[in-house]
Every structure is written in C-alpha cells, then in structure tokens.
Amino acid sequence: MDTLEWSDALALDLPQMDDTHREFVDQLAVVQAAPDTQLAGAWRALIEHTEAHFGQEDRWMRDTRFASGNCHATQHLVVLQVM
C-alpha cells in the first residue's frame, strides 16, 4: 500500500486544520509501519485521533453554520464506520 505523505497540496491554509491533518498522516504512517504485535494499539490510536479530529471539524462546521447542505459531516460518519 502506498504511504500517504504530507505535502503542501494537502494544506488548507487553516493552521488548526492543517496541524490536525498532519497528525492524521503521521498516525496513519505509524499504523502502516507497525509490526503485527503493535498493530492493534496503533490502529486504536488512529481511530481515537480520527474521532477527535472529526468531532472538532463537525463542531467548527456547526458553529460557523458551514453550508447547511454540506455532506462533510456524513462523510466523517462513513469513514469512522469503515475504520
């Protein structure tokens, strides 16, 4: 599997979101590199990070009244279900 690497192409120029997205990329790399004995813990940490990340984004979208027709919060739910 290809490893996702942070690049300027992923940046949104929103420091808090970019920092969280960098952390996600770093956590994903830990999962991909984890030996079998550490995989479950690394995966759990990625899921916990992603739940917190998505929760924060959902709060920001709600607080700023981000496009009411936006499906991004639904995309968050789908990703978490897959994880």
MMTF fields as JSON, N, C-alpha, C and O atoms, coordinates in Angstrom:
{
  "mmtfVersion": "1.0.0",
  "mmtfProducer": "UNKNOWN",
  "numBonds": 331,
  "numAtoms": 332,
  "numGroups": 83,
  "numChains": 1,
  "numModels": 1,
  "chainsPerModel": [1],
  "groupsPerChain": [83],
  "chainIdList": ["A"],
  "bondAtomList": [4, 2, 8, 6, 12, 10, 16, 14, 20, 18, 24, 22, 28, 26, 32, 30, 36, 34, 40, 38, 44, 42, 48, 46, 52, 50, 56, 54, 60, 58, 64, 62, 68, 66, 72, 70, 76, 74, 80, 78, 84, 82, 88, 86, 92, 90, 96, 94, 100, 98, 104, 102, 108, 106, 112, 110, 116, 114, 120, 118, 124, 122, 128, 126, 132, 130, 136, 134, 140, 138, 144, 142, 148, 146, 152, 150, 156, 154, 160, 158, 164, 162, 168, 166, 172, 170, 176, 174, 180, 178, 184, 182, 188, 186, 192, 190, 196, 194, 200, 198, 204, 202, 208, 206, 212, 210, 216, 214, 220, 218, 224, 222, 228, 226, 232, 230, 236, 234, 240, 238, 244, 242, 248, 246, 252, 250, 256, 254, 260, 258, 264, 262, 268, 266, 272, 270, 276, 274, 280, 278, 284, 282, 288, 286, 292, 290, 296, 294, 300, 298, 304, 302, 308, 306, 312, 310, 316, 314, 320, 318, 324, 322, 328, 326],
  "bondOrderList": [1, 1, 1, 1, 1, 1, 1, 1, 1, 1, 1, 1, 1, 1, 1, 1, 1, 1, 1, 1, 1, 1, 1, 1, 1, 1, 1, 1, 1, 1, 1, 1, 1, 1, 1, 1, 1, 1, 1, 1, 1, 1, 1, 1, 1, 1, 1, 1, 1, 1, 1, 1, 1, 1, 1, 1, 1, 1, 1, 1, 1, 1, 1, 1, 1, 1, 1, 1, 1, 1, 1, 1, 1, 1, 1, 1, 1, 1, 1, 1, 1, 1],
  "groupList": [{"groupName": "MET", "atomNameList": ["N", "CA", "C", "O"], "elementList": ["N", "C", "C", "O"], "formalChargeList": [0, 0, 0, 0], "bondAtomList": [1, 0, 2, 1, 3, 2], "bondOrderList": [1, 1, 2], "singleLetterCode": "M", "chemCompType": "L-PEPTIDE LINKING"}, {"groupName": "ASP", "atomNameList": ["N", "CA", "C", "O"], "elementList": ["N", "C", "C", "O"], "formalChargeList": [0, 0, 0, 0], "bondAtomList": [1, 0, 2, 1, 3, 2], "bondOrderList": [1, 1, 2], "singleLetterCode": "D", "chemCompType": "L-PEPTIDE LINKING"}, {"groupName": "THR", "atomNameList": ["N", "CA", "C", "O"], "elementList": ["N", "C", "C", "O"], "formalChargeList": [0, 0, 0, 0], "bondAtomList": [1, 0, 2, 1, 3, 2], "bondOrderList": [1, 1, 2], "singleLetterCode": "T", "chemCompType": "L-PEPTIDE LINKING"}, {"groupName": "LEU", "atomNameList": ["N", "CA", "C", "O"], "elementList": ["N", "C", "C", "O"], "formalChargeList": [0, 0, 0, 0], "bondAtomList": [1, 0, 2, 1, 3, 2], "bondOrderList": [1, 1, 2], "singleLetterCode": "L", "chemCompType": "L-PEPTIDE LINKING"}, {"groupName": "GLU", "atomNameList": ["N", "CA", "C", "O"], "elementList": ["N", "C", "C", "O"], "formalChargeList": [0, 0, 0, 0], "bondAtomList": [1, 0, 2, 1, 3, 2], "bondOrderList": [1, 1, 2], "singleLetterCode": "E", "chemCompType": "L-PEPTIDE LINKING"}, {"groupName": "TRP", "atomNameList": ["N", "CA", "C", "O"], "elementList": ["N", "C", "C", "O"], "formalChargeList": [0, 0, 0, 0], "bondAtomList": [1, 0, 2, 1, 3, 2], "bondOrderList": [1, 1, 2], "singleLetterCode": "W", "chemCompType": "L-PEPTIDE LINKING"}, {"groupName": "SER", "atomNameList": ["N", "CA", "C", "O"], "elementList": ["N", "C", "C", "O"], "formalChargeList": [0, 0, 0, 0], "bondAtomList": [1, 0, 2, 1, 3, 2], "bondOrderList": [1, 1, 2], "singleLetterCode": "S", "chemCompType": "L-PEPTIDE LINKING"}, {"groupName": "ALA", "atomNameList": ["N", "CA", "C", "O"], "elementList": ["N", "C", "C", "O"], "formalChargeList": [0, 0, 0, 0], "bondAtomList": [1, 0, 2, 1, 3, 2], "bondOrderList": [1, 1, 2], "singleLetterCode": "A", "chemCompType": "L-PEPTIDE LINKING"}, {"groupName": "PRO", "atomNameList": ["N", "CA", "C", "O"], "elementList": ["N", "C", "C", "O"], "formalChargeList": [0, 0, 0, 0], "bondAtomList": [1, 0, 2, 1, 3, 2], "bondOrderList": [1, 1, 2], "singleLetterCode": "P", "chemCompType": "L-PEPTIDE LINKING"}, {"groupName": "GLN", "atomNameList": ["N", "CA", "C", "O"], "elementList": ["N", "C", "C", "O"], "formalChargeList": [0, 0, 0, 0], "bondAtomList": [1, 0, 2, 1, 3, 2], "bondOrderList": [1, 1, 2], "singleLetterCode": "Q", "chemCompType": "L-PEPTIDE LINKING"}, {"groupName": "HIS", "atomNameList": ["N", "CA", "C", "O"], "elementList": ["N", "C", "C", "O"], "formalChargeList": [0, 0, 0, 0], "bondAtomList": [1, 0, 2, 1, 3, 2], "bondOrderList": [1, 1, 2], "singleLetterCode": "H", "chemCompType": "L-PEPTIDE LINKING"}, {"groupName": "ARG", "atomNameList": ["N", "CA", "C", "O"], "elementList": ["N", "C", "C", "O"], "formalChargeList": [0, 0, 0, 0], "bondAtomList": [1, 0, 2, 1, 3, 2], "bondOrderList": [1, 1, 2], "singleLetterCode": "R", "chemCompType": "L-PEPTIDE LINKING"}, {"groupName": "PHE", "atomNameList": ["N", "CA", "C", "O"], "elementList": ["N", "C", "C", "O"], "formalChargeList": [0, 0, 0, 0], "bondAtomList": [1, 0, 2, 1, 3, 2], "bondOrderList": [1, 1, 2], "singleLetterCode": "F", "chemCompType": "L-PEPTIDE LINKING"}, {"groupName": "VAL", "atomNameList": ["N", "CA", "C", "O"], "elementList": ["N", "C", "C", "O"], "formalChargeList": [0, 0, 0, 0], "bondAtomList": [1, 0, 2, 1, 3, 2], "bondOrderList": [1, 1, 2], "singleLetterCode": "V", "chemCompType": "L-PEPTIDE LINKING"}, {"groupName": "GLY", "atomNameList": ["N", "CA", "C", "O"], "elementList": ["N", "C", "C", "O"], "formalChargeList": [0, 0, 0, 0], "bondAtomList": [1, 0, 2, 1, 3, 2], "bondOrderList": [1, 1, 2], "singleLetterCode": "G", "chemCompType": "PEPTIDE LINKING"}, {"groupName": "ILE", "atomNameList": ["N", "CA", "C", "O"], "elementList": ["N", "C", "C", "O"], "formalChargeList": [0, 0, 0, 0], "bondAtomList": [1, 0, 2, 1, 3, 2], "bondOrderList": [1, 1, 2], "singleLetterCode": "I", "chemCompType": "L-PEPTIDE LINKING"}, {"groupName": "ASN", "atomNameList": ["N", "CA", "C", "O"], "elementList": ["N", "C", "C", "O"], "formalChargeList": [0, 0, 0, 0], "bondAtomList": [1, 0, 2, 1, 3, 2], "bondOrderList": [1, 1, 2], "singleLetterCode": "N", "chemCompType": "L-PEPTIDE LINKING"}, {"groupName": "CYS", "atomNameList": ["N", "CA", "C", "O"], "elementList": ["N", "C", "C", "O"], "formalChargeList": [0, 0, 0, 0], "bondAtomList": [1, 0, 2, 1, 3, 2], "bondOrderList": [1, 1, 2], "singleLetterCode": "C", "chemCompType": "L-PEPTIDE LINKING"}],
  "groupTypeList": [0, 1, 2, 3, 4, 5, 6, 1, 7, 3, 7, 3, 1, 3, 8, 9, 0, 1, 1, 2, 10, 11, 4, 12, 13, 1, 9, 3, 7, 13, 13, 9, 7, 7, 8, 1, 2, 9, 3, 7, 14, 7, 5, 11, 7, 3, 15, 4, 10, 2, 4, 7, 10, 12, 14, 9, 4, 1, 11, 5, 0, 11, 1, 2, 11, 12, 7, 6, 14, 16, 17, 10, 7, 2, 9, 10, 3, 13, 13, 3, 9, 13, 0],
  "groupIdList": [1, 2, 3, 4, 5, 6, 7, 8, 9, 10, 11, 12, 13, 14, 15, 16, 17, 18, 19, 20, 21, 22, 23, 24, 25, 26, 27, 28, 29, 30, 31, 32, 33, 34, 35, 36, 37, 38, 39, 40, 41, 42, 43, 44, 45, 46, 47, 48, 49, 50, 51, 52, 53, 54, 55, 56, 57, 58, 59, 60, 61, 62, 63, 64, 65, 66, 67, 68, 69, 70, 71, 72, 73, 74, 75, 76, 77, 78, 79, 80, 81, 82, 83],
  "secStructList": [7, 7, 7, 7, 7, 7, 7, 4, 4, 4, 7, 7, 1, 7, 2, 2, 2, 2, 2, 2, 2, 2, 2, 2, 2, 2, 2, 2, 2, 2, 2, 2, 2, 7, 7, 2, 2, 2, 2, 2, 2, 2, 2, 2, 2, 2, 2, 2, 2, 2, 2, 2, 2, 2, 2, 2, 2, 2, 2, 2, 2, 2, 2, 6, 6, 7, 7, 6, 6, 7, 7, 2, 2, 2, 2, 2, 2, 2, 2, 2, 2, 2, 7],
  "xCoordList": [0.845, 0.0, 0.889, 1.883, 0.529, 1.268, 1.083, 0.024, 2.121, 2.06, 1.689, 2.302, 0.682, 0.287, 1.332, 1.677, 1.822, 2.791, 2.213, 1.552, 2.474, 2.001, 2.725, 3.934, 1.979, 2.575, 1.742, 0.625, 2.292, 1.573, 0.263, -0.658, 0.18, -1.05, -2.219, -3.377, -1.928, -2.977, -3.359, -4.377, -2.545, -2.772, -4.014, -4.309, -4.728, -5.913, -5.648, -6.52, -4.451, -4.073, -4.931, -5.193, -5.358, -6.059, -5.229, -5.361, -4.366, -3.366, -3.893, -3.266, -5.01, -5.513, -5.904, -5.618, -6.55, -6.947, -5.735, -5.644, -4.81, -3.606, -2.803, -2.277, -2.704, -1.983, -2.648, -1.967, -3.962, -4.694, -4.549, -4.413, -4.576, -4.414, -3.003, -2.823, -1.996, -0.62, -0.533, 0.096, -1.174, -1.175, -1.815, -1.33, -2.899, -3.551, -2.589, -2.463, -1.92, -0.965, 0.136, 0.531, 0.629, 1.663, 1.135, 1.826, -0.084, -0.691, -0.893, -0.662, -1.318, -1.516, -0.191, -0.157, 0.889, 2.206, 2.627, 3.255, 2.286, 2.597, 1.858, 2.43, 0.579, -0.203, 0.412, 0.572, 0.754, 1.294, 2.638, 2.967, 3.41, 4.73, 4.716, 5.729, 3.584, 3.522, 3.675, 3.059, 4.515, 4.568, 3.26, 2.521, 2.985, 1.727, 1.461, 0.314, 2.508, 2.33, 1.884, 1.36, 2.081, 1.713, 0.592, 0.169, 0.114, -0.877, -2.187, -2.729, -2.703, -3.994, -3.93, -4.856, -2.862, -2.715, -2.565, -3.136, -1.804, -1.611, -2.933, -3.259, -3.687, -4.98, -5.945, -6.657, -5.969, -6.842, -6.499, -7.396, -5.204, -4.771, -5.207, -5.612, -5.127, -5.567, -7.068, -7.519, -7.835, -9.289, -9.623, -10.469, -8.976, -9.232, -8.886, -9.638, -7.759, -7.374, -8.406, -8.794, -8.844, -9.795, -11.141, -11.77, -11.595, -12.847, -12.75, -13.675, -11.63, -11.441, -11.346, -11.944, -10.608, -10.428, -11.775, -12.108, -12.541, -13.838, -14.805, -15.582, -14.756, -15.617, -15.342, -16.268, -14.059, -13.69, -14.168, -14.735, -13.937, -14.393, -15.913, -16.432, -16.622, -18.085, -18.544, -19.494, -17.88, -18.224, -17.941, -18.751, -16.798, -16.479, -17.533, -17.991, -17.914, -18.912, -20.243, -20.904, -20.634, -21.896, -21.814, -22.729, -20.717, -20.564, -20.481, -20.897, -19.946, -19.804, -20.925, -20.928, -21.871, -23.004, -22.524, -23.04, -21.517, -20.938, -22.023, -22.713, -22.184, -23.173, -24.101, -23.696, -25.329, -26.287, -26.499, -26.836, -26.311, -26.465, -25.199, -25.158, -24.175, -22.889, -22.998, -23.654, -22.368, -22.396, -21.115, -20.912, -20.247, -18.953, -19.093, -18.345, -20.03, -20.232, -20.68, -20.302, -21.471, -21.883, -20.682, -20.568, -19.798, -18.579, -17.751, -17.171, -17.698, -16.996, -17.579, -16.836, -18.901, -19.55, -19.229, -18.982, -19.232, -18.945, -17.51, -17.267, -16.567, -15.17, -15.001, -14.327, -15.595, -15.481, -16.115, -15.588, -17.235, -17.846, -16.92, -16.822, -16.255, -15.334, -14.126, -13.643, -13.654, -12.488, -12.838, -11.993],
  "yCoordList": [-1.175, 0.0, 1.236, 1.296, 2.214, 3.468, 4.185, 4.103, 4.887, 5.658, 7.094, 7.723, 7.597, 8.992, 9.867, 9.641, 10.847, 11.777, 13.177, 13.554, 13.942, 15.323, 16.134, 16.0, 16.967, 17.887, 19.162, 19.185, 20.204, 21.47, 21.329, 22.124, 20.328, 20.11, 19.741, 19.937, 19.212, 18.847, 20.002, 19.944, 21.042, 22.167, 22.958, 23.159, 23.396, 24.227, 25.683, 26.538, 25.954, 27.282, 27.697, 28.882, 26.721, 26.923, 26.174, 24.957, 26.895, 26.237, 25.132, 24.076, 25.336, 24.295, 23.037, 21.923, 23.217, 22.046, 21.382, 20.155, 22.183, 21.608, 20.823, 19.753, 21.337, 20.616, 19.278, 18.261, 19.273, 18.035, 17.059, 15.855, 17.559, 16.684, 16.115, 14.957, 16.911, 16.394, 15.275, 14.244, 15.492, 14.464, 13.179, 12.086, 13.302, 12.126, 11.382, 10.16, 12.112, 11.497, 10.785, 9.676, 11.408, 10.79, 9.522, 8.503, 9.582, 8.409, 7.272, 6.107, 7.612, 6.605, 5.918, 4.704, 6.68, 6.107, 5.146, 4.123, 5.466, 4.571, 3.247, 2.176, 3.33, 2.108, 1.284, 0.071, 1.932, 1.204, 0.546, -0.489, 1.135, 0.601, -0.345, -0.971, -0.446, -1.218, -2.715, -3.271, -3.361, -4.824, -5.397, -4.709, -6.629, -7.256, -7.119, -6.946, -7.193, -7.129, -5.759, -5.634, -4.732, -3.367, -2.784, -1.649, -3.55, -3.037, -2.648, -1.583, -3.472, -3.172, -1.855, -1.048, -1.622, -0.375, 0.833, 1.891, 0.676, 1.776, 2.101, 3.27, 1.07, 1.27, 1.975, 2.894, 1.541, 2.163, 3.644, 4.483, 3.966, 5.362, 6.181, 7.335, 5.592, 6.293, 6.557, 7.65, 5.571, 5.76, 6.829, 7.687, 6.794, 7.814, 9.203, 10.152, 9.329, 10.617, 11.076, 12.245, 10.151, 10.493, 10.896, 11.83, 10.209, 10.592, 12.011, 12.807, 12.325, 13.676, 14.706, 15.779, 14.387, 15.271, 15.575, 16.736, 14.537, 14.737, 15.471, 16.312, 15.154, 15.851, 17.342, 18.153, 17.703, 19.122, 19.791, 20.883, 19.133, 19.704, 19.856, 20.866, 18.854, 18.933, 20.11, 20.807, 20.335, 21.485, 22.798, 23.724, 22.882, 24.103, 24.351, 25.48, 23.308, 23.48, 23.936, 24.816, 23.338, 23.726, 25.159, 25.951, 25.5, 26.828, 27.945, 29.073, 27.631, 28.649, 28.58, 29.314, 27.688, 27.477, 27.183, 27.707, 26.324, 25.897, 25.243, 24.343, 25.664, 25.183, 24.098, 22.949, 24.472, 23.539, 22.278, 21.226, 22.37, 21.201, 20.372, 19.392, 20.764, 20.094, 18.649, 18.373, 17.751, 16.34, 15.917, 14.727, 16.862, 16.508, 15.78, 14.839, 16.196, 15.507, 14.069, 13.171, 13.842, 12.48, 11.669, 10.484, 12.297, 11.611, 11.181, 10.096, 12.039, 11.674, 10.385, 9.472, 10.315, 9.127, 7.878, 6.813, 8.008, 6.86, 6.384, 5.183, 7.305, 6.924, 6.216, 5.188, 6.745, 6.11, 4.72, 3.81, 4.539, 3.217, 2.22, 1.059, 2.681, 1.819, 1.478, 0.346, 2.451, 2.207, 1.2, 0.863],
  "zCoordList": [0.0, 0.0, 0.0, 0.724, -0.809, -0.828, 0.497, 1.12, 0.921, 2.162, 1.825, 0.963, 2.514, 2.343, 3.028, 4.188, 2.32, 2.894, 2.833, 1.866, 3.886, 3.93, 2.866, 2.682, 2.177, 1.214, 1.225, 1.742, 0.657, 0.564, -0.213, -0.027, -1.074, -1.834, -0.919, -1.288, 0.266, 1.223, 2.141, 2.83, 2.149, 3.065, 2.678, 1.5, 3.701, 3.506, 3.871, 3.718, 4.349, 4.846, 6.038, 6.246, 6.806, 8.075, 9.107, 9.242, 9.844, 10.693, 11.604, 11.693, 12.276, 13.172, 12.408, 12.846, 11.28, 10.489, 9.855, 9.818, 9.36, 8.754, 9.789, 9.479, 11.003, 12.064, 12.35, 12.482, 12.446, 12.718, 11.557, 11.773, 10.346, 9.182, 9.122, 8.744, 9.488, 9.557, 10.594, 10.358, 11.749, 12.795, 12.281, 12.571, 11.522, 10.947, 10.024, 10.106, 9.155, 8.228, 9.017, 8.659, 10.077, 10.92, 11.591, 11.623, 12.126, 12.779, 11.779, 12.101, 10.584, 9.544, 9.209, 9.005, 9.153, 8.869, 9.977, 9.704, 11.225, 12.345, 12.171, 12.374, 11.793, 11.568, 10.448, 10.581, 9.36, 8.216, 8.522, 7.942, 9.425, 9.747, 10.953, 11.264, 11.62, 12.859, 12.604, 11.695, 13.43, 13.355, 13.901, 14.605, 13.581, 13.991, 15.484, 15.895, 16.297, 17.75, 18.23, 19.337, 17.417, 17.804, 16.956, 17.175, 15.997, 15.048, 15.724, 15.43, 16.61, 17.247, 18.014, 17.922, 18.766, 19.52, 18.606, 18.869, 17.54, 16.591, 15.892, 15.687, 15.531, 14.87, 15.81, 15.404, 17.081, 18.079, 18.235, 18.314, 18.279, 18.407, 17.197, 17.342, 16.0, 14.788, 14.843, 14.502, 15.268, 15.358, 16.387, 16.131, 17.544, 18.569, 18.054, 18.276, 17.371, 16.794, 15.772, 15.748, 14.933, 13.873, 14.459, 13.963, 15.504, 16.162, 16.723, 16.564, 17.377, 17.933, 16.809, 16.897, 15.768, 14.608, 13.96, 13.725, 13.674, 13.03, 13.955, 13.504, 15.245, 16.198, 16.203, 16.225, 16.182, 16.166, 14.88, 14.915, 13.751, 12.475, 12.45, 11.975, 12.959, 12.99, 13.853, 13.494, 14.981, 15.837, 15.114, 15.168, 14.438, 13.691, 12.613, 12.44, 11.895, 10.832, 11.422, 10.87, 12.542, 13.189, 13.7, 13.475, 14.39, 14.986, 13.952, 14.215, 12.785, 11.739, 10.711, 9.723, 10.96, 10.046, 8.629, 7.642, 8.578, 7.305, 6.464, 6.944, 5.252, 4.283, 4.819, 4.993, 5.073, 5.676, 4.84, 5.385, 3.566, 2.703, 2.581, 1.837, 3.307, 3.222, 3.705, 4.71, 3.002, 3.391, 4.091, 4.33, 4.425, 5.003, 6.336, 6.601, 7.175, 8.453, 8.21, 8.962, 7.181, 6.836, 6.365, 6.677, 5.625, 5.183, 6.396, 6.402, 7.424, 8.653, 9.237, 9.597, 9.33, 9.887, 9.075, 9.641, 7.764, 6.903, 7.11, 7.232, 7.151, 7.351, 8.695, 8.77, 9.738, 11.054, 11.058, 11.699, 10.355, 10.277, 9.562, 9.959, 8.522, 7.793, 8.661, 8.653, 9.395, 10.265, 11.342, 12.171]
}
